[in-house]
Amino acid sequence: MKKALIVIDIQNEYFLGGKFPLWNPEMALDTTLELIDLAKKQNIPVVLIRHVLGVDSPFFTPESSGVMIHQKILEAVPSAPVINKQYADSFYKTELEAVLNRFGVEHIVLCGMMTQNCVTHTALSKSAEKYKVSIVADACATVSDAIHTIAVDALVPREILTSLDVLAQ
């Protein structure tokens, strides 16, 4: 089954110094970098998602440093496609499905920020139903440990993983 790793919204805004720092973003970043390394070794495509809001938004404003994908992610996969979105669902009004179709993907592996918002909305999207969907919980972050745990528990319809083995299966 052809896989793709989808890295959702690991953007500067969510780290210390950003306008909306999260609980545990460094651990999620480090685990995501491990996933990217495994994906590259197995020729699994990596797709980066970036949340961009309007100029009047409190964060993720176009051209701001906060809207940028974290530099370590960009350095790890400099040629990965970047898909901009305006909504929590990474499929909604984006070219994500077309990109996955070009790669022949049947199984999407999700990681990123925020667990209870963009990760869950993408995992449960109507457009995601045609794929096997796995979420690597240790590569996700949100505002608190409690919200992260509640969000992961709510993803019962999908495969929740805490290990990196999903890319080796």
MOBEL-V432557 format. One record per backbone hydrogen bond with DSSP energy under -0.5 kcal/mol. CO is the residue of the C=O (numbers start at 1). NH is the residue of the N-H. Records with the same first field share a line. If there is no record, write none. Layout:
CO=NH + NH
This chain:
2=106 + 107
3=45
4=6 + 109
5=7 + 47
6=8 + 111
7=9 + 49
8=113
9=11
10=70
11=14
12=15
13=20
14=22
15=18
18=21
22=25
23=142
24=28
25=29
26=30
27=31
28=32
29=33
30=34
31=35
32=36
33=37
34=38
35=39
36=40
37=41
38=42
39=44
40=43
43=45
45=5
46=81
47=7
48=83
49=9
50=52 + 85
53=62
54=57
60=53
61=64
65=68
66=13
68=12
70=73 + 74
71=75
72=76
73=77
75=78
77=80
81=48 + 83
82=84
83=50
85=52
88=90
89=92
91=94
95=99
96=100
97=101
98=102
99=103
100=104 + 105
101=104
106=132
107=4
108=110 + 134
109=6
110=136
111=8
112=141
114=117 + 119
115=120
117=121
118=122
119=123
120=124
122=125
125=128 + 129
126=129
127=130
128=131
132=108
133=159
134=110
135=137 + 161
136=139
137=140
139=112
141=114 + 115
142=23
144=148
145=149
146=150
147=151
148=152
149=153
150=154
151=155
152=155
153=156
155=158
158=160
159=135 + 161
161=137
163=166
164=167
165=168 + 169
